[in-house]
Amino acid sequence: MSAAQQANGLSDASLRQLRHDLLNPLNVLIGASAALQQTELTAVQKQWVTMLQSTTNRLLNIVEHIDTYQQAPMLEGRERLADLCSIAAARVGKPFDRERLVSAIDRVAGGRRPLRILVVDDSPELSLLVRTFLRDLPWELDFVDNGERAVDQANAEQYDVVLMDIDLPGLDGATAAHAIRSADLARGASPTPIIAMTAFDPPPPHADTFAEFGESAETAAAVDEPDPDIVTIDDPEIAPLVPEFLENRRADVVQWRAALARGQYGGIQSAAHKLKGTGRGYGFTALSRIGGALEHAAHHQDRDQIGSLIDELDAYLSRVKVIG
């Protein structure tokens, strides 16, 4: 532990636990406020709900930047990736395609079929992509969107493979994976093979100790299509998903501008990280590039650059043409 951490008594682990403990009641407040808005309220009550939502958003912003309350930063994404990969049987880099994903699962499962697979990712669109890629295979899929649910589900049910994202709300992927592995050992069960799913690159120094699949969003974005404004979707299963995917990105533009106005850099960074991972998976290299740049700008709280990139995203969405 560093001198700064010793001085304030907060380790990385305790700070993550504090963030987790704060997020749970805050999520209840968010849900309760949204539910209240759907009821009949007086004008005064509406003002109180608006105040409650505003205060909750400010608290969320504090939680998202809670590491700034200690002098030593929390573990960075690459360190969490290294931690997860220390027990993972394989890694799938986002964005991934069907062949790479199936290859990774086959590798860790030893070719056994059918399989029961737990998919842990907080991005609904990435989960939809995984479901689409695997739906023709004799595998049963369960989906959870946070680390706590992943641990509970893995303890309650028997899985052949776990696909684990790194960047999860609350309990991060590395911590959840360690908890699942500890539970396996405690009940004398064979360790459940875990595949790390991540857009963090480059791989950690010991990457040769586990399977390496996929490529980084940054590397992929370096080789853009000849005309990124014209995107051809060849996969007949992915093509029907594209209109909603693009519509959600247009909604992102509105939400991110509002978040930027409130100074909620953490929320923009997290959402941009997901865009970096999902963009090319849906066939849009330019979106992965913008997502990666936006994630970097949000991490450094570069307000002008964030605004410029949101404008670039908005302009791209208005002119891109899809052929499929």
C-alpha atoms as one frame of an Amber mdcrd trajectory, in Angstrom:
protein
   0.000   0.000   0.000   1.304   3.477  -0.873   2.044   6.157   1.717  -0.972
   8.132   0.513  -3.256   5.147   0.931  -1.844   4.456   4.411  -2.443   8.077
   5.335  -6.131   8.051   4.484  -6.735   4.406   5.376  -8.342   3.512   2.053
  -6.989   0.636  -0.027  -8.082   0.012  -3.608 -10.247  -2.848  -2.385 -11.966
  -0.808   0.331 -12.557   2.083  -2.066 -14.203  -0.273  -4.575 -16.344  -1.657
  -1.760 -17.336   1.874  -0.710 -18.298   2.695  -4.302 -20.346  -0.510  -4.495
 -22.106   0.214  -1.194 -23.000   3.724  -2.358 -24.215   2.658  -5.797 -26.798
   0.220  -4.447 -28.945   2.813  -2.605 -28.364   5.357  -5.365 -29.773   2.922
  -7.917 -32.830   2.524  -5.675 -33.232   6.318  -5.652 -32.973   6.448  -9.446
 -35.595   3.742  -9.852 -37.933   5.257  -7.275 -37.676   8.701  -8.883 -38.426
   7.280 -12.321 -41.406   5.374 -10.921 -42.736   8.503  -9.228 -42.565  10.398
 -12.504 -44.984   7.893 -14.020 -47.636   8.680 -11.393 -50.008  11.609 -11.044
 -48.195  14.331  -9.117 -49.034  17.841  -8.048 -46.856  20.678  -9.292 -45.088
  20.861  -5.927 -44.485  17.114  -5.893 -42.992  17.293  -9.381 -40.586  19.957
  -8.141 -39.527  17.692  -5.279 -38.973  14.755  -7.645 -36.904  16.956  -9.951
 -34.831  18.089  -6.974 -34.392  14.483  -5.872 -33.189  13.460  -9.342 -30.796
  16.389  -9.543 -29.303  15.557  -6.150 -29.011  11.876  -7.073 -27.162  12.783
 -10.274 -24.705  14.887  -8.282 -24.138  11.996  -5.882 -23.587   9.639  -8.809
 -20.982  12.021 -10.192 -19.201  11.986  -6.817 -19.258   8.187  -6.728 -17.947
   8.004 -10.297 -14.975  10.153  -9.241 -14.581   8.747  -5.745 -10.969   7.796
  -6.441 -10.097  11.504  -6.502 -10.730  11.553  -2.748  -7.504   9.643  -2.210
  -4.149  10.774  -3.521  -3.271   7.393  -5.034  -5.556   6.400  -7.949  -7.572
   3.210  -8.037  -6.512   0.306 -10.181  -6.594   1.221 -13.858  -8.425  -0.874
 -16.413  -5.307  -2.640 -17.649  -4.405  -3.674 -14.107  -7.918  -5.066 -13.593
  -7.525  -6.902 -16.884  -4.232  -8.401 -15.729  -5.907  -9.456 -12.479  -8.791
 -11.156 -14.297  -6.494 -12.804 -16.826  -4.422 -14.270 -14.009  -7.245 -16.788
 -13.515  -8.978 -16.615 -16.927  -8.667 -19.524 -19.334  -8.887 -17.257 -22.406
  -9.466 -13.726 -23.515 -11.730 -12.300 -26.210 -10.855  -8.757 -27.193 -13.737
  -6.447 -28.058 -14.837  -6.055 -30.762 -15.050  -9.733 -31.642 -16.773 -11.697
 -34.369 -18.670 -14.977 -34.294 -15.679 -17.124 -35.300 -13.379 -15.758 -32.614
 -16.014 -15.983 -29.912 -16.954 -19.585 -30.733 -13.276 -20.519 -31.021 -12.570
 -19.154 -27.549 -15.514 -20.995 -25.998 -14.619 -24.261 -27.746 -11.033 -23.944
 -26.572 -11.794 -23.569 -22.866 -14.679 -26.069 -22.917 -12.630 -28.738 -24.645
 -15.113 -29.033 -27.500 -17.918 -30.254 -25.224 -21.468 -29.600 -26.407 -24.069
 -28.706 -25.352 -22.850 -26.071 -22.896 -24.412 -23.818 -20.303 -22.806 -20.358
 -20.453 -23.093 -17.356 -18.140 -22.559 -14.028 -19.954 -21.645 -11.100 -17.701
 -21.756  -7.688 -19.411 -23.572  -4.453 -18.588 -23.986  -3.475 -22.242 -27.387
  -4.731 -23.485 -26.261  -4.326 -27.079 -23.121  -6.381 -26.634 -25.176  -9.053
 -24.868 -27.578  -9.025 -27.823 -24.613  -9.455 -30.154 -23.380 -12.474 -28.174
 -26.885 -13.962 -28.154 -27.151 -13.478 -31.919 -23.735 -15.011 -32.588 -24.474
 -18.095 -30.478 -28.194 -18.709 -30.944 -27.758 -21.412 -33.604 -25.461 -23.450
 -31.363 -26.635 -26.054 -28.810 -25.669 -23.820 -25.894 -27.879 -22.442 -23.134
 -27.132 -18.797 -22.311 -27.878 -16.819 -19.149 -27.171 -13.077 -18.972 -26.426
 -10.828 -15.994 -25.341  -7.193 -16.066 -23.220  -6.695 -12.949 -20.599  -8.424
 -10.835 -22.799  -9.082  -7.811 -25.422 -10.898  -9.888 -22.676 -12.847 -11.653
 -21.368 -14.201  -8.346 -24.874 -15.033  -7.091 -25.829 -16.744 -10.357 -22.604
 -18.759 -10.558 -23.082 -19.918  -6.966 -26.714 -20.897  -7.535 -26.311 -22.645
 -10.907 -23.722 -24.873 -12.591 -22.058 -23.345 -15.670 -19.580 -24.787 -18.141
 -18.160 -21.391 -19.162 -18.382 -17.799 -17.880 -17.898 -14.877 -20.298 -16.784
 -12.037 -17.999 -16.535  -8.353 -18.869 -13.953  -6.232 -17.008 -15.725  -2.898
 -16.674 -18.854  -3.657 -14.653 -20.936  -1.475 -12.320 -20.320  -2.203  -8.653
 -18.184  -5.316  -8.383 -15.698  -5.266 -11.284 -15.097  -8.310 -13.458 -11.799
  -9.275 -11.849 -13.252  -9.226  -8.327 -16.333 -11.165  -9.449 -14.163 -13.775
 -11.162 -12.074 -14.274  -8.028 -15.253 -14.659  -5.971 -16.596 -17.290  -8.390
 -13.297 -19.161  -8.307 -13.198 -19.043  -4.484 -16.717 -20.477  -4.311 -15.705
 -23.292  -6.696 -12.770 -24.179  -4.462 -14.837 -23.955  -1.265 -17.336 -26.557
  -2.480 -14.671 -28.773  -4.040 -15.902 -28.233  -7.594 -13.720 -28.042 -10.694
 -12.902 -24.400 -11.519 -15.402 -22.936 -13.970 -13.526 -21.774 -17.104 -13.688
 -17.986 -17.350 -13.172 -16.019 -20.567 -12.186 -12.375 -20.123 -14.047  -9.998
 -22.458 -12.409  -6.603 -22.719 -11.677  -3.593 -24.878  -8.638  -2.743 -22.738
  -5.439  -3.072 -24.781  -2.565  -3.826 -25.111  -2.656  -7.146 -23.246  -0.841
  -7.472 -19.930   2.805  -8.643 -19.885   1.858 -12.259 -19.107  -0.617 -12.506
 -21.994   1.158 -15.579 -23.329  -0.189 -17.579 -20.371  -3.717 -17.592 -21.794
  -5.384 -17.689 -25.190  -5.413 -14.428 -27.126  -8.330 -13.685 -29.441  -9.623
 -10.611 -31.236  -7.982  -7.256 -31.725  -8.100  -3.913 -29.987 -10.663  -1.303
 -30.975  -7.774   1.134 -31.384  -5.921  -1.187 -33.750  -9.073  -1.952 -35.709
  -9.913   1.726 -35.995  -6.483   2.458 -37.458  -7.561   0.614 -40.614 -10.807
   2.390 -41.538 -12.985   1.363 -44.420 -12.256   3.251 -47.676 -15.421   5.237
 -47.039 -16.568   4.944 -43.401 -19.775   6.811 -44.282 -20.974   3.784 -46.278
 -21.230   0.617 -44.198 -22.086  -2.766 -45.666 -23.651  -5.312 -43.295 -23.179
  -8.768 -44.773 -24.383 -10.799 -41.804 -28.143 -11.418 -42.212 -28.513 -11.921
 -38.453 -26.790  -8.644 -37.537 -28.466  -6.478 -40.203 -31.900  -6.349 -38.459
 -30.219  -5.132 -35.265 -28.470  -2.172 -36.891 -31.348   0.384 -37.086 -32.021
   0.177 -33.344 -28.286   0.245 -32.617 -27.901   3.508 -34.559 -31.032   4.988
 -32.996 -29.581   4.284 -29.548 -26.399   6.086 -30.566 -28.471   9.129 -31.518
 -30.002   8.990 -28.049 -26.446   8.815 -26.652 -25.645  12.138 -28.303 -28.477
  13.827 -26.410 -27.599  12.145 -23.110 -23.878  12.840 -23.381 -24.433  16.519
 -24.106 -26.593  16.742 -20.999 -23.975  14.825 -18.984 -21.230  17.140 -20.249
 -23.259  20.166 -19.167 -23.445  18.648 -15.665 -19.766  17.711 -15.656 -20.498
  13.969 -15.385 -17.284  12.793 -17.018 -17.337   9.357 -15.433 -20.661   8.458
 -17.011 -19.476   9.613 -20.441 -16.249   7.633 -20.076 -18.088   4.440 -19.168
 -20.606   4.795 -22.013 -17.870   5.664 -24.529 -15.958   2.559 -23.442 -19.001
   0.468 -24.355 -19.279   2.222 -27.730 -15.618   1.431 -28.414 -16.371  -2.241
 -27.766 -19.687  -2.530 -29.623 -19.245  -0.193 -32.601 -17.154  -2.416 -34.814
 -19.013  -5.505 -33.630 -22.071  -4.045 -35.347 -19.986  -3.112 -38.407 -19.107
   0.528 -37.631 -15.349   1.063 -37.336 -15.807   4.835 -37.159 -18.007   4.500
 -34.069 -15.342   2.432 -32.297 -12.761   5.083 -33.145 -14.946   7.899 -31.836
 -15.788   5.863 -28.724 -12.118   5.266 -27.955 -11.236   8.945 -28.403 -14.221
  10.026 -26.321 -13.308   7.602 -23.543  -9.784   9.067 -23.450 -11.066  12.651
 -23.438 -13.562  11.921 -20.646 -10.869  10.229 -18.564  -8.847  13.456 -18.746
 -11.979  15.608 -18.303 -11.158  17.500 -21.498 -14.432  19.372 -21.867 -13.687
  20.954 -25.249 -12.503  17.689 -26.789 -15.522  15.820 -25.426 -17.863  18.379
 -26.967 -16.041  18.180 -30.290 -16.229  14.388 -30.354 -19.934  14.369 -29.495
 -20.479  16.752 -32.410 -18.427  14.430 -34.628 -20.551  11.477 -33.537 -23.746
  13.425 -34.234 -22.528  14.423 -37.694 -21.447  10.883 -38.541 -24.817   9.439
 -37.522 -26.607  11.961 -39.724 -24.663  11.018 -42.863 -23.791   7.313 -42.533
 -25.526   5.048 -45.039 -26.049   1.348 -44.387 -26.135  -1.240 -47.155 -27.320
  -4.712 -46.253
